[in-house]
Amino acid sequence: MGDLYLDADACPVRAEALRVARRLGRRVHVVSNGGIRPDPDPLVRTVIVAAGPDAADDWIAARIGRGDVCVTADIPLADACLKAGARALRPDGTAFTPDNIGHQLALRALGAGLREASPLAAAGGGRPFGRADRSRFLDALDRTLRAAARD
């Protein structure tokens, strides 16, 4: 049975992920640059990495493998997880898959190029994260962890 990896910096569903993992008896690695209170549960490992934009991603990518699941909003990290044979979910429950990751990487690159070309443009932002998102995430994580256990 695999582990659950949380890209925990700014993760809005950390408590929900821990709840599902505990119910299924899965080990959890909560990885961040700091500011995360350690959990007393022996199944939960709090990992504090050095400061840096990709330090948590690099730590996860170096350890994740087949049967594991990562919760992240970071598209390049999700790509690395998929390449390692793991599964990856966004905090809203949307799955990253081999079929959609290329498109998402391309959109990310396009967005970066547009921001670079027009640095004074309004930053925008996504819609607020709500209860329906949390509910979708809980269901998706439960299904994904169970499917990953069969991998």
C-alpha positions as CSV (number, residue, x, y, z in Angstrom):
1,M,0.0,0.0,0.0
2,G,1.4,3.4,-1.0
3,D,1.9,6.7,0.7
4,L,0.1,10.0,0.4
5,Y,2.3,13.0,-0.2
6,L,1.0,16.5,0.4
7,D,2.6,19.5,-1.2
8,A,1.5,21.4,1.9
9,D,2.5,25.0,1.3
10,A,-0.8,26.7,0.7
11,C,-2.7,23.4,0.5
12,P,-6.4,24.2,1.4
13,V,-7.3,20.5,2.0
14,R,-4.6,19.3,4.4
15,A,-7.1,18.5,7.2
16,E,-9.4,16.6,4.7
17,A,-6.4,14.6,3.2
18,L,-5.3,13.6,6.7
19,R,-8.8,12.5,7.6
20,V,-9.1,10.2,4.5
21,A,-5.6,8.8,4.9
22,R,-6.2,8.0,8.6
23,R,-9.4,6.2,7.7
24,L,-7.6,4.1,5.1
25,G,-4.5,3.6,7.3
26,R,-2.1,5.3,4.8
27,R,1.2,7.0,5.7
28,V,1.2,10.7,4.9
29,H,4.2,12.9,4.2
30,V,3.3,16.6,4.8
31,V,6.0,18.5,2.9
32,S,6.5,22.3,3.2
33,N,9.0,25.1,3.6
34,G,7.9,25.5,7.2
35,G,5.0,26.9,9.2
36,I,3.3,23.6,9.5
37,R,2.6,22.2,13.0
38,P,3.7,18.6,13.3
39,D,0.9,16.1,13.7
40,P,1.2,13.6,16.6
41,D,-0.2,10.7,14.6
42,P,2.6,8.2,13.9
43,L,1.3,7.8,10.3
44,V,1.9,11.4,9.6
45,R,5.4,12.6,8.8
46,T,6.0,16.4,8.8
47,V,8.9,17.2,6.4
48,I,10.4,20.7,6.5
49,V,12.6,21.4,3.5
50,A,15.0,24.3,2.8
51,A,13.5,27.6,1.6
52,G,13.2,27.8,-2.1
53,P,10.5,27.7,-4.7
54,D,10.8,24.0,-5.7
55,A,12.4,22.4,-2.6
56,A,9.2,20.7,-1.5
57,D,8.5,19.6,-5.0
58,D,12.0,18.2,-5.5
59,W,11.7,16.3,-2.2
60,I,8.4,14.7,-3.2
61,A,9.6,13.9,-6.8
62,A,12.7,12.2,-5.5
63,R,10.6,9.8,-3.3
64,I,7.2,9.2,-4.8
65,G,6.6,6.0,-6.8
66,R,4.0,3.5,-8.0
67,G,1.1,3.1,-5.6
68,D,1.6,6.6,-4.1
69,V,-0.6,9.6,-4.4
70,C,0.4,13.3,-4.4
71,V,-2.0,16.2,-3.7
72,T,-0.6,19.3,-5.4
73,A,-1.6,22.3,-7.5
74,D,1.8,22.4,-9.0
75,I,1.7,21.1,-12.6
76,P,5.4,20.2,-13.0
77,L,5.3,18.3,-9.8
78,A,2.2,16.4,-10.9
79,D,4.1,15.6,-14.1
80,A,7.1,14.2,-12.2
81,C,4.7,12.1,-10.0
82,L,3.0,10.6,-13.1
83,K,6.4,9.8,-14.6
84,A,7.3,8.0,-11.4
85,G,4.2,5.8,-11.7
86,A,2.3,7.6,-9.0
87,R,-1.1,9.4,-9.1
88,A,-1.7,13.1,-8.6
89,L,-4.7,15.2,-7.6
90,R,-5.4,18.9,-7.5
91,P,-6.8,20.2,-4.2
92,D,-10.2,20.4,-5.9
93,G,-10.2,16.7,-6.7
94,T,-9.3,17.0,-10.4
95,A,-6.9,14.2,-11.4
96,F,-3.7,14.8,-13.3
97,T,-3.4,12.0,-15.8
98,P,-1.0,11.0,-18.6
99,D,-3.7,12.0,-21.0
100,N,-4.1,15.6,-19.7
101,I,-0.7,16.5,-18.2
102,G,0.8,17.6,-21.5
103,H,-2.1,20.0,-22.2
104,Q,-1.8,21.4,-18.7
105,L,2.0,21.9,-19.0
106,A,1.4,23.7,-22.3
107,L,-1.2,26.0,-20.8
108,R,1.1,26.8,-17.9
109,A,3.9,27.7,-20.3
110,L,1.5,29.9,-22.4
111,G,0.3,31.7,-19.3
112,A,3.9,32.3,-18.1
113,G,4.7,33.7,-21.6
114,L,1.7,36.0,-21.5
115,R,2.5,37.3,-18.0
116,E,6.1,37.9,-19.2
117,A,4.9,39.8,-22.2
118,S,2.6,42.0,-20.2
119,P,3.9,42.3,-16.7
120,L,1.6,45.2,-15.8
121,A,-1.6,43.2,-16.5
122,A,-3.9,42.4,-13.6
123,A,-3.0,39.2,-11.9
124,G,-6.5,37.9,-11.7
125,G,-6.9,34.8,-9.6
126,G,-9.1,31.8,-9.4
127,R,-12.5,31.5,-7.9
128,P,-12.8,31.0,-4.2
129,F,-12.3,27.5,-2.8
130,G,-15.6,26.4,-1.4
131,R,-17.4,23.5,0.4
132,A,-18.3,21.8,-2.9
133,D,-14.6,21.8,-3.8
134,R,-13.8,20.1,-0.5
135,S,-16.5,17.6,-1.0
136,R,-15.3,16.7,-4.5
137,F,-11.7,16.4,-3.1
138,L,-12.7,14.0,-0.3
139,D,-14.5,11.8,-2.8
140,A,-11.7,11.9,-5.3
141,L,-9.0,11.3,-2.8
142,D,-10.8,8.3,-1.3
143,R,-11.3,6.8,-4.8
144,T,-7.7,7.6,-5.9
145,L,-6.1,6.1,-2.7
146,R,-8.1,2.9,-3.2
147,A,-7.2,2.7,-6.8
148,A,-3.5,3.3,-6.1
149,A,-3.5,0.5,-3.6
150,R,-4.4,-1.8,-6.5
151,D,-1.4,-0.6,-8.6
